[in-house]
Amino acid sequence: MSKPQTNYQTLKHQLDEIIASLQDEQLDIDEAIKLHEQGQKVIVQLEKYLDKTKHRFEVIKPEK
């Protein structure tokens, strides 16, 4: 079974959920650290996605 493709909206939603969880004042430090690490991983995935998308536009864009 192949891994489902992750798109921008899915990654953005994941990051939004992590941020919302981190804003909970009752969150203990261990959980906050875990969420921060997850957020960093999602940010890396978002950056890769955006770089890949940028490259696709550069290929389409005509050169002067």
Summary of the structure (lengths in Angstrom):
residues: 64
radius of gyration: 16.1
end to end distance: 44.4
largest distance: 56.0
contacts: 126
relative contact order: 0.14
helix: 73%
strand: 0%
